[in-house]
Amino acid sequence: MIVKAILKINPNAEVVVRGSDINTCEIEWHNGTPEISKADIEAKMVEVQAEYDANQYQRDRVYPSIGDQLDMLWHTMDKNTELQHKFYDFYQTIKKVKVAHPKK
């Protein structure tokens, strides 16, 4: 989290951080990277954590694989002749492969 906060303040920072507690960690600044105060880093850590928390839905929103989604679509279409006509090219292309190479 400390490094993420530093990089939010200065995306070009070259730094090594030893430890995960902002109050006790060691920070080495490399290649002329200007030092950032621990107070500024700590304030940015609060923002980074809030951003992370606000985007929890993105981590929770896990869809089935594209292959599984297409398989669900295929089975829905295979049961519905109206959909077969609406999406004729798609349906016929997939059906041709399934007929040529059936499951054993």
Summary of the structure (lengths in Angstrom):
residues: 104
radius of gyration: 26.2
end to end distance: 50.8
largest distance: 67.8
contacts: 220
relative contact order: 0.10
helix: 60%
strand: 8%
